[in-house]
Amino acid sequence: MKVLKCSDLMWQYILKFKHGIAKLSQRYYYAWRIVKAHNVIGSITIDEFLKTLKHDTLSIPTDTLIELESIM
């Protein structure tokens, strides 16, 4: 039960952090890049996206990979 509560709290903190960074992204370029990278990673990790894949490998455009690599 404690693990579930901890997981819920962590999820709430992540959402609040994302909301705060999204507000900053209207003013700061690097905050915008963080939000963009988070959205790309989030879209890759959702179950519906993974179910639509027919291959064993994930095909991400090269420019997206280069941008994610430069952010990290």
C-alpha positions, 0 to 999 in steps of 0.5 A: 500500500505504501508503494502505491501511495508513493507512486501516486505522489511521484506521479503528482510531482512529475505532473506539477513539474511538467506544468511548471516547465511548460509555463517556463517554455513560453519564455525560455528556449531550453525549457521548451526543449525539455517539454518537447523531449518529454512529449516525445518520450511520453508518446513513445512509452504509452501502450497504444503507441507500442501496440501499433508497432509491427516490428521488433525495432522502433523507427524514430526519424534521425532528426528526432534522435539527434535532437534528443541526443543533444538535449541529453 
